[in-house]
Amino acid sequence: SEFKLPLDVRLGGFSIVTELEGQSASGSFEVQEYVKPEYSVTVTPEKTVAVQGGKLSFTIKAEYLFGGGVAGGQVNYSVVKSRLWRSYWESDYSFYPDLSVPDNDESIVLRAEGQLNAKGELVVTVPLEKDKADDYQLTLQANVTDEARRDVSSSASISAYRSAVVMDVSSGRYSLPVGETATLEVSSANLQDKPVSTPFTLEVRREYWVRGFGQRSVKVTTLEGKTDAKGRAKVSYKPKEQGDFRFIVRAKDGAGNPTESSSYLWAYDGSPWYYDYQSVTVNTDKPEYAVGDIATLTIDSPVENGYALITLEGVGLSKAEV
């Protein structure tokens, strides 16, 4: 729905409250007088993706809308670091247009001031320090103030990977019974998400709890393999005892930079109803839907003529039936 503000509306904060079938939601917004900006600010990274180690530069540029750079403008900028997760799935409905999804856990690694040159530019060089544990994203946030004390902000990000090769491993399931063979799918790609063939090792570790001592992790074996031209490989492993198994795939790029990824699989020897999360599955007729579509869901259960509690949930519980 839409609500048109009158021309004589008061400036300040407003809130909207909606109610539907006993549930409510609210939001807020500010109404301010529009002031046409006199200049624009852009932040351009030297590269959008890079391998950790070395340095990379951002160019902060401010230009008046009527032409010419904002020479002598004051710049306050900060560089924010966040853990980076590699996403291999995209869609028209995705919130993320690229393959890199930053974590919400952020830290400021640099805060400084500078001044624009005669062309209205400032080049900031930042180190891409090596992080053995994670890939990460660096975001430069810049605020420019001109002689009239008007502020305009902008930002840009780069993704820094441990290696020029990105690995992934998946078992395609949460659990399986002891003695059954698990098929692990290993994939490899470059930083542009193009498949590459590379040798790898797959370390298998069994993790379990000991009463009075806590968690224990024991290396079981190390397997070797190589992804094909499509960046794919399959590895089989049969757990011989119960436990939480961690599979760690490791590889190196042409420069010897290491990278790794891991996945878990629970091996059980008791009731599958207690351990196996895939005892009951819900399948959709399409992987995604647009607003107004009708979704058809199929429930698969190992129990015949059983009862199922079905709930429709969002912010809260919208519907429940048996």
C-alpha positions, 0 to 999 in steps of 0.5 A: 500500500501507499500513503502520500504525504501532504506538502504541508506535513511537519518535519520530523519522525513518524511511525507506521503500525499495521495489524493483520489477523491479531498480529502487528508490526511497526516501522518508522521514518524521518521526514526532512526538507530536501536539499539538492546536493552540490557534489557527489562522492565515490569510492573505487577499490583497485580490485574487488577481489584479491588474495591476502598479503600485499596492499590494495588502494581505494580512490575517494573522489568528490565532484561538483555536480556542475563540474570540477573536483572538490579540491581541498575537501576534508575526508574522514574515513574508516576501514571496517573488517568483517568475516566473509562467507562464500555463497554458491547460490544466486537467484533473482530474489537473493539479497546478495547480488554477488557470491560474497556474503559478509558476516555481521561481526565487524571491527574497525581496523583503521580510522584516519583523516585526509584531504582531497587533492586539486582533482578532488581525489584521495588515494588510501592504501590499506594492507591485506594482512594474512588471516590463516583462519578466514577470508574477510571483507574490507569496507572503506567508509568515507565522509567528505566535507567541502568548504561550505561544511556540507557532508556527503558519504560513500563506501566500497568493499573488497573481498580478501581471500586466503588463496586464489582457489576457494574450496567447499565440501558437503555431504548433502545430509546431516547424518547417517547410520554407522556402517553406511557410506557417505558420499562427500562432494568437493568443489573448487573455483577461482575468485571469479567463481570459475571452476578450476581443477586442483589436488586436495587433501580431505582430513577426517576427524571424529569429535565426541564428548567424554563425561567430565573431560568435555569435547575430544577431537581425534584424527581418523584418516586423511584422503587425497583427490583432485577436482576435475575440469568442472571443479568437482570431485566425489570422495567416499567415507564409511564411519565405523563408530558413532560420533560427529565427523568433521571433514576438512578439505585443504588445497593450495593455489599456484603461489602456494597460498593455502585454503580450507573448508569443512563440513560436519556429518553425524554418524549414529548407531541408535534410533534414527528418530533421535539422531537423523534430522532427515527422518521427515522431510518437506519438499517444495515444487519450486526452489523459490517463489515470488509474491502471489505464487502458490507453493505446493509442499510434499511431506515425506515420512517413514511412518505410514498413516501417521499424524503431522503437526504443520505450522506456518511461521514468520515473525510469529506463529501464523497457522497450525494444524494437524 
